[in-house]
């Protein structure tokens, strides 16, 4: 973890516990979540879907800003 970077912690699913670098993401991009390519999803070569909890507080600045929760897989 780089102290100048901003991260989301991935909760659940195939990428549980990993950090996603969201440095430079706009607030609306963070709110949209992420579709992350992985060979570990239900469909190899597919994407694992992660979304923030809209009611969970987010911090600003470097370090861990929020948590993205697993919501499913897509081919």
N, CA, C and O atoms as a Maestro MAE file, in Angstrom:
{
 s_m_m2io_version
 :::
 2.0.0
}

f_m_ct {
 s_m_title
 :::
 protein
 m_atom[300] {
  # First column is atom index #
  i_m_mmod_type
  r_m_x_coord
  r_m_y_coord
  r_m_z_coord
  i_m_residue_number
  s_m_chain_name
  s_m_pdb_residue_name
  s_m_pdb_atom_name
  i_m_atomic_number
  :::
  1 25 0.855 -1.173 0.000 1 A "UNK " " N  " 7
  2 3 0.000 0.000 0.000 1 A "UNK " " CA " 6
  3 2 0.897 1.231 0.000 1 A "UNK " " C  " 6
  4 15 1.791 1.372 0.835 1 A "UNK " " O  " 8
  5 25 0.644 2.096 -0.932 2 A "UNK " " N  " 7
  6 3 1.404 3.337 -1.053 2 A "UNK " " CA " 6
  7 2 0.673 4.444 -0.284 2 A "UNK " " C  " 6
  8 15 -0.523 4.639 -0.502 2 A "UNK " " O  " 8
  9 25 1.347 5.166 0.598 3 A "UNK " " N  " 7
  10 3 0.671 6.139 1.462 3 A "UNK " " CA " 6
  11 2 -0.014 7.296 0.723 3 A "UNK " " C  " 6
  12 15 -0.897 7.942 1.288 3 A "UNK " " O  " 8
  13 25 0.374 7.566 -0.522 4 A "UNK " " N  " 7
  14 3 -0.247 8.677 -1.257 4 A "UNK " " CA " 6
  15 2 -1.481 8.237 -2.034 4 A "UNK " " C  " 6
  16 15 -2.221 9.081 -2.537 4 A "UNK " " O  " 8
  17 25 -1.714 6.944 -2.140 5 A "UNK " " N  " 7
  18 3 -2.803 6.413 -2.950 5 A "UNK " " CA " 6
  19 2 -4.088 6.287 -2.133 5 A "UNK " " C  " 6
  20 15 -4.058 6.283 -0.903 5 A "UNK " " O  " 8
  21 25 -5.223 6.184 -2.844 6 A "UNK " " N  " 7
  22 3 -6.531 5.982 -2.228 6 A "UNK " " CA " 6
  23 2 -7.049 4.615 -2.668 6 A "UNK " " C  " 6
  24 15 -6.920 4.242 -3.834 6 A "UNK " " O  " 8
  25 25 -7.635 3.874 -1.733 7 A "UNK " " N  " 7
  26 3 -8.035 2.501 -2.009 7 A "UNK " " CA " 6
  27 2 -9.459 2.215 -1.555 7 A "UNK " " C  " 6
  28 15 -9.993 2.871 -0.660 7 A "UNK " " O  " 8
  29 25 -10.062 1.210 -2.203 8 A "UNK " " N  " 7
  30 3 -11.294 0.584 -1.729 8 A "UNK " " CA " 6
  31 2 -10.930 -0.858 -1.370 8 A "UNK " " C  " 6
  32 15 -10.224 -1.525 -2.126 8 A "UNK " " O  " 8
  33 25 -11.402 -1.332 -0.238 9 A "UNK " " N  " 7
  34 3 -11.197 -2.719 0.170 9 A "UNK " " CA " 6
  35 2 -12.309 -3.542 -0.469 9 A "UNK " " C  " 6
  36 15 -13.480 -3.170 -0.390 9 A "UNK " " O  " 8
  37 25 -11.951 -4.658 -1.103 10 A "UNK " " N  " 7
  38 3 -12.935 -5.537 -1.727 10 A "UNK " " CA " 6
  39 2 -13.415 -6.551 -0.694 10 A "UNK " " C  " 6
  40 15 -12.607 -7.235 -0.067 10 A "UNK " " O  " 8
  41 25 -14.735 -6.645 -0.519 11 A "UNK " " N  " 7
  42 3 -15.344 -7.496 0.499 11 A "UNK " " CA " 6
  43 2 -16.152 -8.595 -0.192 11 A "UNK " " C  " 6
  44 15 -17.057 -8.301 -0.973 11 A "UNK " " O  " 8
  45 25 -15.832 -9.854 0.092 12 A "UNK " " N  " 7
  46 3 -16.558 -10.991 -0.457 12 A "UNK " " CA " 6
  47 2 -16.107 -11.329 -1.870 12 A "UNK " " C  " 6
  48 15 -15.275 -10.636 -2.455 12 A "UNK " " O  " 8
  49 25 -16.666 -12.401 -2.404 13 A "UNK " " N  " 7
  50 3 -16.372 -12.803 -3.772 13 A "UNK " " CA " 6
  51 2 -14.953 -13.277 -3.989 13 A "UNK " " C  " 6
  52 15 -14.214 -13.503 -3.030 13 A "UNK " " O  " 8
  53 25 -14.569 -13.429 -5.248 14 A "UNK " " N  " 7
  54 3 -13.269 -14.007 -5.562 14 A "UNK " " CA " 6
  55 2 -12.072 -13.120 -5.223 14 A "UNK " " C  " 6
  56 15 -10.949 -13.615 -5.124 14 A "UNK " " O  " 8
  57 25 -12.290 -11.840 -5.046 15 A "UNK " " N  " 7
  58 3 -11.180 -10.913 -4.782 15 A "UNK " " CA " 6
  59 2 -11.207 -10.380 -3.344 15 A "UNK " " C  " 6
  60 15 -10.616 -9.342 -3.046 15 A "UNK " " O  " 8
  61 25 -11.897 -11.100 -2.463 16 A "UNK " " N  " 7
  62 3 -12.060 -10.699 -1.067 16 A "UNK " " CA " 6
  63 2 -10.726 -10.340 -0.420 16 A "UNK " " C  " 6
  64 15 -9.752 -11.088 -0.505 16 A "UNK " " O  " 8
  65 25 -10.706 -9.184 0.226 17 A "UNK " " N  " 7
  66 3 -9.533 -8.759 0.985 17 A "UNK " " CA " 6
  67 2 -8.515 -7.950 0.193 17 A "UNK " " C  " 6
  68 15 -7.604 -7.364 0.779 17 A "UNK " " O  " 8
  69 25 -8.653 -7.908 -1.119 18 A "UNK " " N  " 7
  70 3 -7.703 -7.138 -1.926 18 A "UNK " " CA " 6
  71 2 -8.045 -5.656 -1.888 18 A "UNK " " C  " 6
  72 15 -9.174 -5.271 -1.586 18 A "UNK " " O  " 8
  73 25 -7.051 -4.834 -2.199 19 A "UNK " " N  " 7
  74 3 -7.254 -3.396 -2.290 19 A "UNK " " CA " 6
  75 2 -7.339 -2.995 -3.758 19 A "UNK " " C  " 6
  76 15 -6.549 -3.455 -4.582 19 A "UNK " " O  " 8
  77 25 -8.305 -2.132 -4.078 20 A "UNK " " N  " 7
  78 3 -8.453 -1.586 -5.422 20 A "UNK " " CA " 6
  79 2 -7.992 -0.133 -5.374 20 A "UNK " " C  " 6
  80 15 -8.520 0.659 -4.594 20 A "UNK " " O  " 8
  81 25 -7.013 0.223 -6.200 21 A "UNK " " N  " 7
  82 3 -6.509 1.598 -6.257 21 A "UNK " " CA " 6
  83 2 -7.550 2.463 -6.951 21 A "UNK " " C  " 6
  84 15 -7.818 2.283 -8.138 21 A "UNK " " O  " 8
  85 25 -8.136 3.400 -6.217 22 A "UNK " " N  " 7
  86 3 -9.132 4.311 -6.780 22 A "UNK " " CA " 6
  87 2 -8.628 5.759 -6.754 22 A "UNK " " C  " 6
  88 15 -9.419 6.703 -6.769 22 A "UNK " " O  " 8
  89 25 -7.329 5.914 -6.717 23 A "UNK " " N  " 7
  90 3 -6.725 7.246 -6.735 23 A "UNK " " CA " 6
  91 2 -7.192 7.991 -7.984 23 A "UNK " " C  " 6
  92 15 -7.099 7.460 -9.091 23 A "UNK " " O  " 8
  93 25 -7.682 9.191 -7.820 24 A "UNK " " N  " 7
  94 3 -8.110 10.014 -8.948 24 A "UNK " " CA " 6
  95 2 -9.528 9.754 -9.425 24 A "UNK " " C  " 6
  96 15 -10.010 10.446 -10.321 24 A "UNK " " O  " 8
  97 25 -10.205 8.771 -8.845 25 A "UNK " " N  " 7
  98 3 -11.597 8.521 -9.239 25 A "UNK " " CA " 6
  99 2 -12.474 9.661 -8.751 25 A "UNK " " C  " 6
  100 15 -12.287 10.163 -7.642 25 A "UNK " " O  " 8
  101 25 -13.420 10.066 -9.567 26 A "UNK " " N  " 7
  102 3 -14.408 11.075 -9.182 26 A "UNK " " CA " 6
  103 2 -15.456 10.406 -8.279 26 A "UNK " " C  " 6
  104 15 -15.637 9.190 -8.353 26 A "UNK " " O  " 8
  105 25 -16.151 11.182 -7.423 27 A "UNK " " N  " 7
  106 3 -17.155 10.585 -6.526 27 A "UNK " " CA " 6
  107 2 -18.202 9.741 -7.256 27 A "UNK " " C  " 6
  108 15 -18.619 8.702 -6.745 27 A "UNK " " O  " 8
  109 25 -18.630 10.174 -8.441 28 A "UNK " " N  " 7
  110 3 -19.634 9.394 -9.176 28 A "UNK " " CA " 6
  111 2 -19.052 8.076 -9.697 28 A "UNK " " C  " 6
  112 15 -19.781 7.094 -9.838 28 A "UNK " " O  " 8
  113 25 -17.749 8.045 -9.984 29 A "UNK " " N  " 7
  114 3 -17.102 6.797 -10.395 29 A "UNK " " CA " 6
  115 2 -17.040 5.817 -9.226 29 A "UNK " " C  " 6
  116 15 -17.275 4.621 -9.402 29 A "UNK " " O  " 8
  117 25 -16.727 6.315 -8.047 30 A "UNK " " N  " 7
  118 3 -16.703 5.471 -6.849 30 A "UNK " " CA " 6
  119 2 -18.107 4.932 -6.598 30 A "UNK " " C  " 6
  120 15 -18.263 3.755 -6.273 30 A "UNK " " O  " 8
  121 25 -19.129 5.773 -6.743 31 A "UNK " " N  " 7
  122 3 -20.515 5.359 -6.518 31 A "UNK " " CA " 6
  123 2 -20.958 4.280 -7.504 31 A "UNK " " C  " 6
  124 15 -21.832 3.475 -7.183 31 A "UNK " " O  " 8
  125 25 -20.369 4.253 -8.698 32 A "UNK " " N  " 7
  126 3 -20.716 3.250 -9.712 32 A "UNK " " CA " 6
  127 2 -20.115 1.883 -9.423 32 A "UNK " " C  " 6
  128 15 -20.574 0.886 -9.980 32 A "UNK " " O  " 8
  129 25 -19.098 1.810 -8.568 33 A "UNK " " N  " 7
  130 3 -18.452 0.540 -8.272 33 A "UNK " " CA " 6
  131 2 -17.512 0.130 -9.391 33 A "UNK " " C  " 6
  132 15 -17.054 0.969 -10.168 33 A "UNK " " O  " 8
  133 25 -17.223 -1.177 -9.471 34 A "UNK " " N  " 7
  134 3 -16.240 -1.649 -10.444 34 A "UNK " " CA " 6
  135 2 -16.577 -3.054 -10.939 34 A "UNK " " C  " 6
  136 15 -17.083 -3.889 -10.190 34 A "UNK " " O  " 8
  137 25 -16.287 -3.292 -12.206 35 A "UNK " " N  " 7
  138 3 -16.367 -4.625 -12.811 35 A "UNK " " CA " 6
  139 2 -14.924 -5.027 -13.095 35 A "UNK " " C  " 6
  140 15 -14.315 -4.541 -14.049 35 A "UNK " " O  " 8
  141 25 -14.382 -5.909 -12.274 36 A "UNK " " N  " 7
  142 3 -12.954 -6.210 -12.297 36 A "UNK " " CA " 6
  143 2 -12.662 -7.524 -13.009 36 A "UNK " " C  " 6
  144 15 -13.204 -8.563 -12.633 36 A "UNK " " O  " 8
  145 25 -11.804 -7.492 -14.040 37 A "UNK " " N  " 7
  146 3 -11.463 -8.734 -14.733 37 A "UNK " " CA " 6
  147 2 -10.715 -9.688 -13.806 37 A "UNK " " C  " 6
  148 15 -9.812 -9.287 -13.072 37 A "UNK " " O  " 8
  149 25 -11.111 -10.957 -13.855 38 A "UNK " " N  " 7
  150 3 -10.441 -11.964 -13.038 38 A "UNK " " CA " 6
  151 2 -10.686 -13.355 -13.604 38 A "UNK " " C  " 6
  152 15 -11.745 -13.634 -14.167 38 A "UNK " " O  " 8
  153 25 -9.717 -14.201 -13.452 39 A "UNK " " N  " 7
  154 3 -9.862 -15.613 -13.819 39 A "UNK " " CA " 6
  155 2 -10.558 -16.377 -12.695 39 A "UNK " " C  " 6
  156 15 -10.870 -17.557 -12.856 39 A "UNK " " O  " 8
  157 25 -10.802 -15.732 -11.575 40 A "UNK " " N  " 7
  158 3 -11.380 -16.382 -10.400 40 A "UNK " " CA " 6
  159 2 -12.894 -16.241 -10.316 40 A "UNK " " C  " 6
  160 15 -13.505 -16.753 -9.379 40 A "UNK " " O  " 8
  161 25 -13.509 -15.559 -11.273 41 A "UNK " " N  " 7
  162 3 -14.953 -15.371 -11.236 41 A "UNK " " CA " 6
  163 2 -15.662 -16.640 -11.688 41 A "UNK " " C  " 6
  164 15 -15.011 -17.624 -12.038 41 A "UNK " " O  " 8
  165 25 -16.953 -16.622 -11.683 42 A "UNK " " N  " 7
  166 3 -17.754 -17.769 -12.131 42 A "UNK " " CA " 6
  167 2 -17.427 -18.137 -13.570 42 A "UNK " " C  " 6
  168 15 -17.449 -19.312 -13.936 42 A "UNK " " O  " 8
  169 25 -17.129 -17.147 -14.373 43 A "UNK " " N  " 7
  170 3 -16.741 -17.353 -15.764 43 A "UNK " " CA " 6
  171 2 -15.284 -16.952 -15.920 43 A "UNK " " C  " 6
  172 15 -14.975 -15.762 -15.854 43 A "UNK " " O  " 8
  173 25 -14.368 -17.911 -16.126 44 A "UNK " " N  " 7
  174 3 -12.965 -17.546 -16.330 44 A "UNK " " CA " 6
  175 2 -12.836 -16.512 -17.445 44 A "UNK " " C  " 6
  176 15 -13.410 -16.668 -18.523 44 A "UNK " " O  " 8
  177 25 -12.094 -15.480 -17.176 45 A "UNK " " N  " 7
  178 3 -11.963 -14.384 -18.127 45 A "UNK " " CA " 6
  179 2 -13.092 -13.373 -17.998 45 A "UNK " " C  " 6
  180 15 -13.148 -12.395 -18.743 45 A "UNK " " O  " 8
  181 25 -13.994 -13.613 -17.043 46 A "UNK " " N  " 7
  182 3 -15.111 -12.696 -16.819 46 A "UNK " " CA " 6
  183 2 -14.737 -11.579 -15.850 46 A "UNK " " C  " 6
  184 15 -13.565 -11.262 -15.650 46 A "UNK " " O  " 8
  185 25 -15.755 -11.005 -15.270 47 A "UNK " " N  " 7
  186 3 -15.552 -9.896 -14.333 47 A "UNK " " CA " 6
  187 2 -16.320 -10.141 -13.040 47 A "UNK " " C  " 6
  188 15 -17.437 -10.658 -13.044 47 A "UNK " " O  " 8
  189 25 -15.697 -9.760 -11.950 48 A "UNK " " N  " 7
  190 3 -16.344 -9.780 -10.642 48 A "UNK " " CA " 6
  191 2 -16.866 -8.363 -10.389 48 A "UNK " " C  " 6
  192 15 -16.135 -7.386 -10.554 48 A "UNK " " O  " 8
  193 25 -18.123 -8.263 -9.991 49 A "UNK " " N  " 7
  194 3 -18.763 -6.962 -9.779 49 A "UNK " " CA " 6
  195 2 -18.714 -6.578 -8.304 49 A "UNK " " C  " 6
  196 15 -19.073 -7.366 -7.430 49 A "UNK " " O  " 8
  197 25 -18.267 -5.360 -8.047 50 A "UNK " " N  " 7
  198 3 -18.176 -4.841 -6.681 50 A "UNK " " CA " 6
  199 2 -18.800 -3.455 -6.629 50 A "UNK " " C  " 6
  200 15 -18.568 -2.623 -7.506 50 A "UNK " " O  " 8
  201 25 -19.598 -3.217 -5.587 51 A "UNK " " N  " 7
  202 3 -20.298 -1.935 -5.423 51 A "UNK " " CA " 6
  203 2 -20.134 -1.421 -4.005 51 A "UNK " " C  " 6
  204 15 -20.064 -2.206 -3.059 51 A "UNK " " O  " 8
  205 25 -20.072 -0.091 -3.854 52 A "UNK " " N  " 7
  206 3 -20.032 0.462 -2.504 52 A "UNK " " CA " 6
  207 2 -21.424 0.416 -1.881 52 A "UNK " " C  " 6
  208 15 -22.432 0.428 -2.588 52 A "UNK " " O  " 8
  209 25 -21.469 0.365 -0.579 53 A "UNK " " N  " 7
  210 3 -22.735 0.475 0.140 53 A "UNK " " CA " 6
  211 2 -23.084 1.959 0.173 53 A "UNK " " C  " 6
  212 15 -22.307 2.752 0.705 53 A "UNK " " O  " 8
  213 25 -24.239 2.361 -0.383 54 A "UNK " " N  " 7
  214 3 -24.560 3.793 -0.438 54 A "UNK " " CA " 6
  215 2 -24.740 4.432 0.942 54 A "UNK " " C  " 6
  216 15 -24.692 5.655 1.065 54 A "UNK " " O  " 8
  217 25 -24.945 3.621 1.974 55 A "UNK " " N  " 7
  218 3 -25.158 4.156 3.319 55 A "UNK " " CA " 6
  219 2 -23.904 4.116 4.179 55 A "UNK " " C  " 6
  220 15 -23.915 4.580 5.319 55 A "UNK " " O  " 8
  221 25 -22.842 3.572 3.647 56 A "UNK " " N  " 7
  222 3 -21.598 3.461 4.398 56 A "UNK " " CA " 6
  223 2 -20.774 4.735 4.218 56 A "UNK " " C  " 6
  224 15 -20.632 5.244 3.107 56 A "UNK " " O  " 8
  225 25 -20.240 5.233 5.311 57 A "UNK " " N  " 7
  226 3 -19.435 6.462 5.264 57 A "UNK " " CA " 6
  227 2 -18.142 6.231 4.485 57 A "UNK " " C  " 6
  228 15 -17.576 5.139 4.508 57 A "UNK " " O  " 8
  229 25 -17.690 7.270 3.803 58 A "UNK " " N  " 7
  230 3 -16.410 7.242 3.090 58 A "UNK " " CA " 6
  231 2 -15.516 8.313 3.685 58 A "UNK " " C  " 6
  232 15 -15.982 9.378 4.091 58 A "UNK " " O  " 8
  233 25 -14.244 8.021 3.730 59 A "UNK " " N  " 7
  234 3 -13.294 9.024 4.195 59 A "UNK " " CA " 6
  235 2 -12.661 9.690 2.974 59 A "UNK " " C  " 6
  236 15 -12.738 9.154 1.868 59 A "UNK " " O  " 8
  237 25 -12.060 10.808 3.157 60 A "UNK " " N  " 7
  238 3 -11.372 11.472 2.050 60 A "UNK " " CA " 6
  239 2 -9.875 11.412 2.287 60 A "UNK " " C  " 6
  240 15 -9.411 11.202 3.408 60 A "UNK " " O  " 8
  241 25 -9.133 11.602 1.213 61 A "UNK " " N  " 7
  242 3 -7.684 11.604 1.325 61 A "UNK " " CA " 6
  243 2 -7.081 10.235 1.097 61 A "UNK " " C  " 6
  244 15 -7.791 9.281 0.777 61 A "UNK " " O  " 8
  245 25 -5.767 10.135 1.263 62 A "UNK " " N  " 7
  246 3 -5.072 8.868 1.006 62 A "UNK " " CA " 6
  247 2 -5.425 7.797 2.027 62 A "UNK " " C  " 6
  248 15 -5.947 8.081 3.105 62 A "UNK " " O  " 8
  249 25 -5.123 6.552 1.653 63 A "UNK " " N  " 7
  250 3 -5.421 5.409 2.505 63 A "UNK " " CA " 6
  251 2 -6.691 4.729 2.037 63 A "UNK " " C  " 6
  252 15 -7.125 4.925 0.902 63 A "UNK " " O  " 8
  253 25 -7.288 3.932 2.906 64 A "UNK " " N  " 7
  254 3 -8.521 3.231 2.568 64 A "UNK " " CA " 6
  255 2 -9.687 4.205 2.719 64 A "UNK " " C  " 6
  256 15 -9.935 4.741 3.798 64 A "UNK " " O  " 8
  257 25 -10.393 4.420 1.612 65 A "UNK " " N  " 7
  258 3 -11.495 5.385 1.572 65 A "UNK " " CA " 6
  259 2 -12.840 4.734 1.833 65 A "UNK " " C  " 6
  260 15 -13.693 5.314 2.504 65 A "UNK " " O  " 8
  261 25 -13.040 3.509 1.298 66 A "UNK " " N  " 7
  262 3 -14.344 2.859 1.384 66 A "UNK " " CA " 6
  263 2 -14.196 1.360 1.167 66 A "UNK " " C  " 6
  264 15 -13.094 0.852 0.957 66 A "UNK " " O  " 8
  265 25 -15.332 0.658 1.223 67 A "UNK " " N  " 7
  266 3 -15.361 -0.774 0.951 67 A "UNK " " CA " 6
  267 2 -16.283 -1.012 -0.237 67 A "UNK " " C  " 6
  268 15 -17.351 -0.408 -0.332 67 A "UNK " " O  " 8
  269 25 -15.870 -1.890 -1.139 68 A "UNK " " N  " 7
  270 3 -16.699 -2.330 -2.257 68 A "UNK " " CA " 6
  271 2 -17.123 -3.763 -1.950 68 A "UNK " " C  " 6
  272 15 -16.282 -4.621 -1.682 68 A "UNK " " O  " 8
  273 25 -18.414 -4.016 -1.991 69 A "UNK " " N  " 7
  274 3 -18.974 -5.326 -1.657 69 A "UNK " " CA " 6
  275 2 -19.275 -6.106 -2.945 69 A "UNK " " C  " 6
  276 15 -19.779 -5.547 -3.919 69 A "UNK " " O  " 8
  277 25 -18.961 -7.382 -2.928 70 A "UNK " " N  " 7
  278 3 -19.200 -8.265 -4.058 70 A "UNK " " CA " 6
  279 2 -20.694 -8.352 -4.347 70 A "UNK " " C  " 6
  280 15 -21.501 -8.528 -3.435 70 A "UNK " " O  " 8
  281 25 -21.061 -8.225 -5.638 71 A "UNK " " N  " 7
  282 3 -22.475 -8.301 -6.001 71 A "UNK " " CA " 6
  283 2 -22.750 -9.325 -7.102 71 A "UNK " " C  " 6
  284 15 -23.902 -9.492 -7.501 71 A "UNK " " O  " 8
  285 25 -21.724 -10.012 -7.603 72 A "UNK " " N  " 7
  286 3 -21.950 -11.044 -8.616 72 A "UNK " " CA " 6
  287 2 -20.840 -11.083 -9.648 72 A "UNK " " C  " 6
  288 15 -19.824 -10.396 -9.531 72 A "UNK " " O  " 8
  289 25 -21.063 -11.905 -10.661 73 A "UNK " " N  " 7
  290 3 -20.096 -12.063 -11.752 73 A "UNK " " CA " 6
  291 2 -20.797 -11.829 -13.085 73 A "UNK " " C  " 6
  292 15 -22.018 -11.947 -13.193 73 A "UNK " " O  " 8
  293 25 -20.008 -11.497 -14.086 74 A "UNK " " N  " 7
  294 3 -20.531 -11.343 -15.427 74 A "UNK " " CA " 6
  295 2 -19.495 -11.913 -16.404 74 A "UNK " " C  " 6
  296 15 -18.293 -11.827 -16.149 74 A "UNK " " O  " 8
  297 25 -19.956 -12.498 -17.527 75 A "UNK " " N  " 7
  298 3 -18.983 -13.056 -18.497 75 A "UNK " " CA " 6
  299 2 -18.122 -11.985 -19.130 75 A "UNK " " C  " 6
  300 15 -17.264 -12.291 -19.958 75 A "UNK " " O  " 8
  :::
 }
 m_bond[299] {
  # First column is bond index #
  i_m_from
  i_m_to
  i_m_order
  :::
  1 1 2 1
  2 2 3 1
  3 3 4 2
  4 3 5 1
  5 5 6 1
  6 6 7 1
  7 7 8 2
  8 7 9 1
  9 9 10 1
  10 10 11 1
  11 11 12 2
  12 11 13 1
  13 13 14 1
  14 14 15 1
  15 15 16 2
  16 15 17 1
  17 17 18 1
  18 18 19 1
  19 19 20 2
  20 19 21 1
  21 21 22 1
  22 22 23 1
  23 23 24 2
  24 23 25 1
  25 25 26 1
  26 26 27 1
  27 27 28 2
  28 27 29 1
  29 29 30 1
  30 30 31 1
  31 31 32 2
  32 31 33 1
  33 33 34 1
  34 34 35 1
  35 35 36 2
  36 35 37 1
  37 37 38 1
  38 38 39 1
  39 39 40 2
  40 39 41 1
  41 41 42 1
  42 42 43 1
  43 43 44 2
  44 43 45 1
  45 45 46 1
  46 46 47 1
  47 47 48 2
  48 47 49 1
  49 49 50 1
  50 50 51 1
  51 51 52 2
  52 51 53 1
  53 53 54 1
  54 54 55 1
  55 55 56 2
  56 55 57 1
  57 57 58 1
  58 58 59 1
  59 59 60 2
  60 59 61 1
  61 61 62 1
  62 62 63 1
  63 63 64 2
  64 63 65 1
  65 65 66 1
  66 66 67 1
  67 67 68 2
  68 67 69 1
  69 69 70 1
  70 70 71 1
  71 71 72 2
  72 71 73 1
  73 73 74 1
  74 74 75 1
  75 75 76 2
  76 75 77 1
  77 77 78 1
  78 78 79 1
  79 79 80 2
  80 79 81 1
  81 81 82 1
  82 82 83 1
  83 83 84 2
  84 83 85 1
  85 85 86 1
  86 86 87 1
  87 87 88 2
  88 87 89 1
  89 89 90 1
  90 90 91 1
  91 91 92 2
  92 91 93 1
  93 93 94 1
  94 94 95 1
  95 95 96 2
  96 95 97 1
  97 97 98 1
  98 98 99 1
  99 99 100 2
  100 99 101 1
  101 101 102 1
  102 102 103 1
  103 103 104 2
  104 103 105 1
  105 105 106 1
  106 106 107 1
  107 107 108 2
  108 107 109 1
  109 109 110 1
  110 110 111 1
  111 111 112 2
  112 111 113 1
  113 113 114 1
  114 114 115 1
  115 115 116 2
  116 115 117 1
  117 117 118 1
  118 118 119 1
  119 119 120 2
  120 119 121 1
  121 121 122 1
  122 122 123 1
  123 123 124 2
  124 123 125 1
  125 125 126 1
  126 126 127 1
  127 127 128 2
  128 127 129 1
  129 129 130 1
  130 130 131 1
  131 131 132 2
  132 131 133 1
  133 133 134 1
  134 134 135 1
  135 135 136 2
  136 135 137 1
  137 137 138 1
  138 138 139 1
  139 139 140 2
  140 139 141 1
  141 141 142 1
  142 142 143 1
  143 143 144 2
  144 143 145 1
  145 145 146 1
  146 146 147 1
  147 147 148 2
  148 147 149 1
  149 149 150 1
  150 150 151 1
  151 151 152 2
  152 151 153 1
  153 153 154 1
  154 154 155 1
  155 155 156 2
  156 155 157 1
  157 157 158 1
  158 158 159 1
  159 159 160 2
  160 159 161 1
  161 161 162 1
  162 162 163 1
  163 163 164 2
  164 163 165 1
  165 165 166 1
  166 166 167 1
  167 167 168 2
  168 167 169 1
  169 169 170 1
  170 170 171 1
  171 171 172 2
  172 171 173 1
  173 173 174 1
  174 174 175 1
  175 175 176 2
  176 175 177 1
  177 177 178 1
  178 178 179 1
  179 179 180 2
  180 179 181 1
  181 181 182 1
  182 182 183 1
  183 183 184 2
  184 183 185 1
  185 185 186 1
  186 186 187 1
  187 187 188 2
  188 187 189 1
  189 189 190 1
  190 190 191 1
  191 191 192 2
  192 191 193 1
  193 193 194 1
  194 194 195 1
  195 195 196 2
  196 195 197 1
  197 197 198 1
  198 198 199 1
  199 199 200 2
  200 199 201 1
  201 201 202 1
  202 202 203 1
  203 203 204 2
  204 203 205 1
  205 205 206 1
  206 206 207 1
  207 207 208 2
  208 207 209 1
  209 209 210 1
  210 210 211 1
  211 211 212 2
  212 211 213 1
  213 213 214 1
  214 214 215 1
  215 215 216 2
  216 215 217 1
  217 217 218 1
  218 218 219 1
  219 219 220 2
  220 219 221 1
  221 221 222 1
  222 222 223 1
  223 223 224 2
  224 223 225 1
  225 225 226 1
  226 226 227 1
  227 227 228 2
  228 227 229 1
  229 229 230 1
  230 230 231 1
  231 231 232 2
  232 231 233 1
  233 233 234 1
  234 234 235 1
  235 235 236 2
  236 235 237 1
  237 237 238 1
  238 238 239 1
  239 239 240 2
  240 239 241 1
  241 241 242 1
  242 242 243 1
  243 243 244 2
  244 243 245 1
  245 245 246 1
  246 246 247 1
  247 247 248 2
  248 247 249 1
  249 249 250 1
  250 250 251 1
  251 251 252 2
  252 251 253 1
  253 253 254 1
  254 254 255 1
  255 255 256 2
  256 255 257 1
  257 257 258 1
  258 258 259 1
  259 259 260 2
  260 259 261 1
  261 261 262 1
  262 262 263 1
  263 263 264 2
  264 263 265 1
  265 265 266 1
  266 266 267 1
  267 267 268 2
  268 267 269 1
  269 269 270 1
  270 270 271 1
  271 271 272 2
  272 271 273 1
  273 273 274 1
  274 274 275 1
  275 275 276 2
  276 275 277 1
  277 277 278 1
  278 278 279 1
  279 279 280 2
  280 279 281 1
  281 281 282 1
  282 282 283 1
  283 283 284 2
  284 283 285 1
  285 285 286 1
  286 286 287 1
  287 287 288 2
  288 287 289 1
  289 289 290 1
  290 290 291 1
  291 291 292 2
  292 291 293 1
  293 293 294 1
  294 294 295 1
  295 295 296 2
  296 295 297 1
  297 297 298 1
  298 298 299 1
  299 299 300 2
  :::
 }
}
